[in-house]
Amino acid sequence: RQRAVPPDPVSVTEQESHFASIISEADDCRRERKLETVAECEFIRVCPLEELRTKKMVVVSGPHGPLLVVHDQGRVFALDNRCPHLGFPLHRGSVENGILTCHWHHARFDLSTGGTFDPWADDVPTAPVEIRAGEVWIAARTGYCDGALHWRNRLREGLEQNIPLILAKAVLGLSADGVPAG
């Protein structure tokens, strides 16, 4: 079964709320550490916007792994650079019409949500993007805008389609999100 959008898509308001909570946490961190800006705590400077427009893709180091920043169709997107299928670096893939294709197993992802079009691959975690004075900044932390619900949906899909890799990832994701077994 191919899907055109991620399961149980969240509204723009929910996605904005998720990103606002990340920014709020970053602001709390900034205050606790007495830093001047949120950028010093939770955001990473990528490059000038013009440079990203030219290069189309840039990879930066994040605290939990490499992050891919993409300029496509006049918009900037940030996501984990590792394909959730088997970890291939997504910057080696291609982007066309808002879709990132991993060149290893041809898994396809919506740049705006990280949602996969292929049931055997998982969604790619995304990160908020800010343009500040012509510079691209991204949140250091990626995630799914629907949180633990993402993993519950993937668990259900793994059970329905009998895909052990998806089942394993869903259980690990639920555990990492602190969802108790049972």
Beta strands, then each sheet from edge to edge (+ up, - down):
strand 1: 43-48
strand 2: 57-62
strand 3: 65-72
strand 4: 75-80
strand 5: 94-96
strand 6: 99-101
strand 7: 108-110
strand 8: 126-127
strand 9: 129-132
strand 10: 135-139
sheet 1: 1+ 10- 9+
sheet 2: 2+ 3- 4+ 8-
sheet 3: 5+ 6- 7+
end
